[in-house]
Amino acid sequence: MNNKERLEWKGLQGKIDKLTKQREILDSKLTKGDGDYEELAKMTEELAAVNDEIENREMRWLELAELFPEETAATR
């Protein structure tokens, strides 16, 4: 693994954490049902996009983790 990949791997967890918090906020708002239909529909679309982004970043994290298992073992 080169330095660029190592930096990407290290930064991914923070981005995943940030997106997870965003998902929790959206999920909470949707659970409360506050807002009109258009607002709820927009939040639902945003939640789907956040979930997709989390999945993509997690997959990339796993791809990079396979390149240097000795470092990823230390973070678990």
SEDOVEX-387477 format. One line per field, with one value per atom (N, C-alpha, C, O, CB): atom name; residue number from 0; residue in one letter; x, y, z. Coordinates in steps of 0.001 Angstrom, whole numbers, padded with zeros to 6 digits. Glycine has a CB too. Example, Ala and Ser with C-alpha at 12.3 -4.5 7.8 and 13.67 -1.06 7.14 Angstrom:
! residues 2
atomo N  CA  C  O  CB  N  CA  C  O  CB
num 0  0  0  0  0  1  1  1  1  1
residuo A  A  A  A  A  S  S  S  S  S
x 013190  012300  013200  014236  011308  012850  013670  012900  013409  014084
y -005690  -004500  -003300  -003319  -004473  -002250  -001060  000030  001138  -000598
z 007800  007800  007800  008465  009046  007080  007140  007870  008039  005725
This chain:
! residues 76
atomo N  CA  C  O  CB  N  CA  C  O  CB  N  CA  C  O  CB  N  CA  C  O  CB  N  CA  C  O  CB  N  CA  C  O  CB  N  CA  C  O  CB  N  CA  C  O  CB  N  CA  C  O  CB  N  CA  C  O  CB  N  CA  C  O  CB  N  CA  C  O  CB  N  CA  C  O  CB  N  CA  C  O  CB  N  CA  C  O  CB  N  CA  C  O  CB  N  CA  C  O  CB  N  CA  C  O  CB  N  CA  C  O  CB  N  CA  C  O  CB  N  CA  C  O  CB  N  CA  C  O  CB  N  CA  C  O  CB  N  CA  C  O  CB  N  CA  C  O  CB  N  CA  C  O  CB  N  CA  C  O  CB  N  CA  C  O  CB  N  CA  C  O  CB  N  CA  C  O  CB  N  CA  C  O  CB  N  CA  C  O  CB  N  CA  C  O  CB  N  CA  C  O  CB  N  CA  C  O  CB  N  CA  C  O  CB  N  CA  C  O  CB  N  CA  C  O  CB  N  CA  C  O  CB  N  CA  C  O  CB  N  CA  C  O  CB  N  CA  C  O  CB  N  CA  C  O  CB  N  CA  C  O  CB  N  CA  C  O  CB  N  CA  C  O  CB  N  CA  C  O  CB  N  CA  C  O  CB  N  CA  C  O  CB  N  CA  C  O  CB  N  CA  C  O  CB  N  CA  C  O  CB  N  CA  C  O  CB  N  CA  C  O  CB  N  CA  C  O  CB  N  CA  C  O  CB  N  CA  C  O  CB  N  CA  C  O  CB  N  CA  C  O  CB  N  CA  C  O  CB  N  CA  C  O  CB  N  CA  C  O  CB  N  CA  C  O  CB  N  CA  C  O  CB  N  CA  C  O  CB  N  CA  C  O  CB  N  CA  C  O  CB  N  CA  C  O  CB  N  CA  C  O  CB  N  CA  C  O  CB  N  CA  C  O  CB  N  CA  C  O  CB  N  CA  C  O  CB  N  CA  C  O  CB  N  CA  C  O  CB  N  CA  C  O  CB
num 0  0  0  0  0  1  1  1  1  1  2  2  2  2  2  3  3  3  3  3  4  4  4  4  4  5  5  5  5  5  6  6  6  6  6  7  7  7  7  7  8  8  8  8  8  9  9  9  9  9  10  10  10  10  10  11  11  11  11  11  12  12  12  12  12  13  13  13  13  13  14  14  14  14  14  15  15  15  15  15  16  16  16  16  16  17  17  17  17  17  18  18  18  18  18  19  19  19  19  19  20  20  20  20  20  21  21  21  21  21  22  22  22  22  22  23  23  23  23  23  24  24  24  24  24  25  25  25  25  25  26  26  26  26  26  27  27  27  27  27  28  28  28  28  28  29  29  29  29  29  30  30  30  30  30  31  31  31  31  31  32  32  32  32  32  33  33  33  33  33  34  34  34  34  34  35  35  35  35  35  36  36  36  36  36  37  37  37  37  37  38  38  38  38  38  39  39  39  39  39  40  40  40  40  40  41  41  41  41  41  42  42  42  42  42  43  43  43  43  43  44  44  44  44  44  45  45  45  45  45  46  46  46  46  46  47  47  47  47  47  48  48  48  48  48  49  49  49  49  49  50  50  50  50  50  51  51  51  51  51  52  52  52  52  52  53  53  53  53  53  54  54  54  54  54  55  55  55  55  55  56  56  56  56  56  57  57  57  57  57  58  58  58  58  58  59  59  59  59  59  60  60  60  60  60  61  61  61  61  61  62  62  62  62  62  63  63  63  63  63  64  64  64  64  64  65  65  65  65  65  66  66  66  66  66  67  67  67  67  67  68  68  68  68  68  69  69  69  69  69  70  70  70  70  70  71  71  71  71  71  72  72  72  72  72  73  73  73  73  73  74  74  74  74  74  75  75  75  75  75
residuo M  M  M  M  M  N  N  N  N  N  N  N  N  N  N  K  K  K  K  K  E  E  E  E  E  R  R  R  R  R  L  L  L  L  L  E  E  E  E  E  W  W  W  W  W  K  K  K  K  K  G  G  G  G  G  L  L  L  L  L  Q  Q  Q  Q  Q  G  G  G  G  G  K  K  K  K  K  I  I  I  I  I  D  D  D  D  D  K  K  K  K  K  L  L  L  L  L  T  T  T  T  T  K  K  K  K  K  Q  Q  Q  Q  Q  R  R  R  R  R  E  E  E  E  E  I  I  I  I  I  L  L  L  L  L  D  D  D  D  D  S  S  S  S  S  K  K  K  K  K  L  L  L  L  L  T  T  T  T  T  K  K  K  K  K  G  G  G  G  G  D  D  D  D  D  G  G  G  G  G  D  D  D  D  D  Y  Y  Y  Y  Y  E  E  E  E  E  E  E  E  E  E  L  L  L  L  L  A  A  A  A  A  K  K  K  K  K  M  M  M  M  M  T  T  T  T  T  E  E  E  E  E  E  E  E  E  E  L  L  L  L  L  A  A  A  A  A  A  A  A  A  A  V  V  V  V  V  N  N  N  N  N  D  D  D  D  D  E  E  E  E  E  I  I  I  I  I  E  E  E  E  E  N  N  N  N  N  R  R  R  R  R  E  E  E  E  E  M  M  M  M  M  R  R  R  R  R  W  W  W  W  W  L  L  L  L  L  E  E  E  E  E  L  L  L  L  L  A  A  A  A  A  E  E  E  E  E  L  L  L  L  L  F  F  F  F  F  P  P  P  P  P  E  E  E  E  E  E  E  E  E  E  T  T  T  T  T  A  A  A  A  A  A  A  A  A  A  T  T  T  T  T  R  R  R  R  R
x 000848  000000  000890  001875  -000963  000523  001316  000761  -000283  001329  001493  001095  -000268  -001033  002137  -000570  -001863  -003001  -003990  -001947  -002852  -003871  -003956  -005048  -003577  -002816  -002789  -003518  -004295  -001323  -003273  -003954  -005454  -006264  -003370  -005812  -007230  -007881  -008961  -007409  -007221  -007759  -007968  -009005  -006821  -006975  -007072  -008193  -008827  -005746  -008442  -009478  -010883  -011856  -009202  -010992  -012314  -013127  -014334  -012176  -012503  -013265  -013924  -015068  -012357  -013218  -013812  -014990  -016002  -012772  -014854  -015950  -017149  -018296  -015483  -016871  -017953  -018659  -019887  -017408  -017901  -018497  -019391  -020481  -017398  -018922  -019690  -021010  -022067  -018850  -020922  -022118  -023082  -024297  -021731  -022559  -023403  -024186  -025366  -022555  -023537  -024235  -025326  -026425  -023237  -025002  -025988  -027186  -028332  -025358  -026918  -027993  -028865  -030089  -027418  -028248  -029004  -029924  -031066  -028049  -029430  -030239  -031430  -032560  -029384  -031172  -032258  -033276  -034484  -031700  -032784  -033672  -034554  -035743  -032860  -033972  -034734  -035832  -036970  -033800  -035477  -036463  -037592  -038760  -035788  -037238  -038262  -039147  -040346  -037610  -038571  -039345  -040371  -041497  -038416  -039969  -040890  -042003  -043113  -040132  -041700  -042711  -043000  -044049  -043968  -042067  -042259  -042092  -041162  -041265  -042973  -042875  -043984  -044711  -041540  -044087  -045096  -044554  -043416  -045538  -045374  -045016  -043736  -042874  -046154  -043612  -042431  -041150  -040125  -042592  -041212  -040035  -039649  -038473  -040309  -040661  -040392  -039833  -038936  -041665  -040369  -039869  -038415  -037598  -040749  -038101  -036733  -035777  -034676  -036671  -036207  -035369  -035180  -034108  -035989  -036225  -036128  -035106  -034312  -037502  -035124  -034143  -032734  -031784  -034486  -032613  -031301  -030781  -029593  -031385  -031674  -031292  -030801  -029812  -032477  -031479  -031053  -029669  -028832  -032080  -029431  -028129  -027031  -025929  -028180  -027324  -026350  -026040  -024881  -026883  -027069  -026854  -025987  -025108  -028193  -026229  -025408  -023960  -023032  -025972  -023779  -022425  -021684  -020494  -022479  -022388  -021777  -021357  -020244  -022755  -022231  -021918  -020701  -019822  -023127  -020656  -019519  -018213  -017189  -019760  -018249  -017025  -016597  -015403  -017239  -017561  -017208  -016568  -015612  -018454  -017097  -016515  -015092  -014204  -017384  -014871  -013527  -012585  -011427  -013564  -013087  -012280  -011839  -010679  -013065  -012774  -012438  -011422  -010513  -013693  -011578  -010624  -009219  -008254  -011042  -009117  -007813  -007285  -006082  -007899  -008168  -007750  -007126  -006225  -008943  -007598  -007037  -005595  -004836  -007900  -005226  -003882  -002834  -001655  -003843  -003259  -002305  -003010  -003320  -001681  -003251  -003989  -003297  -003967  -004216  -001975  -001278  -001645  -001689  000233  -001905  -002294  -003755  -004106  -002019  -004619  -006033  -006321  -007267  -006834  -005525  -005704  -005472  -006095  -004749  -004602  -004304  -005438  -005520  -003031  -006327  -007409  -008682  -009645  -007694  -008705  -009919  -009981  -010937  -009998
y -001178  000000  001236  001317  000001  002181  003406  004430  004223  003999  005530  006543  007154  007457  007644  007333  007902  006998  007478  008098  005711  004765  004720  004623  003370  004791  004777  006005  005887  004738  007168  008387  008294  008707  009619  007751  007580  006663  006961  007006  005547  004587  005240  005054  003377  006001  006652  007689  007871  007313  008364  009381  008833  009503  010323  007626  007060  006848  007090  005758  006407  006134  007400  007358  005522  008516  009777  010181  010672  010879  009972  010307  009393  009836  010198  008116  007171  007561  007520  005724  007936  008362  009586  009662  008669  010533  011754  011431  011958  012735  010566  010165  009379  009504  009330  008581  007814  008750  008519  006838  009794  010786  011491  011734  011823  011813  012452  011525  011975  012826  010230  009249  009191  009121  007859  009220  009180  010386  010257  009118  011551  012777  012683  012987  014016  012262  012133  011090  011301  011766  009979  008914  009401  009086  007691  010168  010714  011662  011600  011444  012530  013477  012742  013105  014467  011714  010951  010168  010021  009998  009675  008928  009830  009414  008302  011066  012030  012416  012744  013284  012374  012720  014207  014616  011996  015014  016463  016942  016532  017193  017792  018368  017882  016937  018049  018556  018162  017051  016608  019376  016621  015503  015781  014910  015207  016977  017311  017260  016759  018702  017779  017747  016311  015950  018550  015505  014108  013342  012513  013431  013625  012969  013360  012520  013334  014639  015108  014448  014035  016642  014353  013718  012228  011672  013904  011589  010175  009977  009037  009630  010851  010780  011031  010351  011803  012006  012319  011140  010819  013591  010504  009342  008204  007546  008870  007974  006931  007254  006363  006785  008518  008928  008752  008307  010398  009095  008939  007456  007081  009575  006622  005183  004623  003796  004451  005069  004635  005074  004314  005195  006304  006831  006066  005778  008332  005744  004953  003592  003134  004784  002961  001645  001705  000846  001090  002720  002867  003085  002495  004026  003921  004208  003006  002753  005428  002273  001071  000020  -000652  000489  -000112  -001061  -000647  -001495  -001152  000627  001107  000892  000518  002598  001130  000904  -000554  -000849  001283  -001466  -002892  -003251  -004046  -003727  -002661  -002908  -002489  -003228  -002159  -001315  -000826  -001625  -001863  000647  -002041  -002806  -004137  -004637  -003048  -004705  -005967  -005804  -006773  -006522  -004595  -004357  -004341  -004590  -003061  -004049  -004044  -004497  -003684  -002623  -005788  -006315  -006084  -006020  -007785  -005957  -005745  -004404  -004299  -005822  -003390  -002087  -002072  -001472  -000974  -002713  -002708  -003514  -003207  -003248  -004540  -005342  -004492  -004729  -006549  -003530  -002656  -001696  -001183  -001872  -001428  -000471  -001145  -000459  000275  -002442  -003150  -003294  -003866  -004509
z 000000  000000  000000  000735  001222  -000832  -000867  000134  000751  -002298  000271  001260  000956  001871  001322  -000323  -000697  -000210  000344  -002231  -000420  000027  001547  002108  -000521  002210  003680  004236  005184  004200  003657  004099  003840  004669  003389  002688  002368  003400  003911  000934  003702  004667  006031  006669  004800  006467  007774  007815  008855  008126  006704  006671  006513  006856  005574  005999  005748  007016  007016  005025  008082  009302  009841  010292  010371  009799  010241  009375  009875  010236  008074  007156  007394  007352  005688  007645  007931  009227  009297  008026  010244  011515  011330  011896  012540  010538  010268  009549  009896  009420  008556  007814  008698  008549  006593  009606  010515  011431  011697  011346  011910  012739  011935  012433  013303  010681  009813  009612  009615  008451  009438  009269  010509  010405  008964  011682  012937  013072  013514  014129  012692  012760  011816  012198  012414  010590  009616  010057  009948  008241  010550  011012  012155  012206  011456  013068  014187  013703  014168  015155  012770  012229  011516  011649  011262  010763  010047  011009  010772  009047  012073  013062  013739  014009  014112  014008  014617  013649  014068  015068  012347  011360  011276  010780  011662  011760  011697  010263  009568  012632  009835  008510  007601  007907  007906  006481  005508  004609  004762  004664  003689  002815  002035  001922  001849  001504  000697  001527  001065  000074  002747  003631  003986  003984  004918  004289  004631  003437  003586  005136  002255  001044  000778  000401  -000170  000978  000778  001780  001416  000911  003036  004051  003749  003990  005449  003221  002860  001744  001785  002427  000762  -000330  000200  -000187  -001439  001080  001660  002487  002444  002537  003236  004035  003137  003456  004896  002033  001090  000526  000383  -000061  000208  -000328  000726  000404  -000807  001963  003049  003259  003434  004365  003243  003395  002272  002517  003430  001048  -000091  000084  -000191  -001410  000542  000730  001831  001701  001074  002900  003970  003427  003684  005161  002693  002137  001212  001278  001376  000352  -000566  000182  -000163  -001523  001193  001960  002799  002961  002870  003328  004080  003168  003557  004769  001971  001014  000654  000568  -000263  000448  000132  001318  001134  -000257  002539  003731  003783  004070  005007  003505  003520  002443  002682  003337  001248  000173  000600  000406  -001104  001172  001611  002793  002889  001980  003691  004865  004453  005126  005801  003360  002875  002390  002356  001748  002022  001528  002637  002384  000780  003859  004979  006264  007134  005169  006366  007535  008869  009900  007366  008876  010149  010777  012003  009943  009978  010530  010923  011939  009524  010152  010470  011723  012448  009308  011992  013200  014447  015482  013191  014357  015500  015797  016913  015245  014830  015034  015533  015875  013744  015580  016007  017491  018016  015371
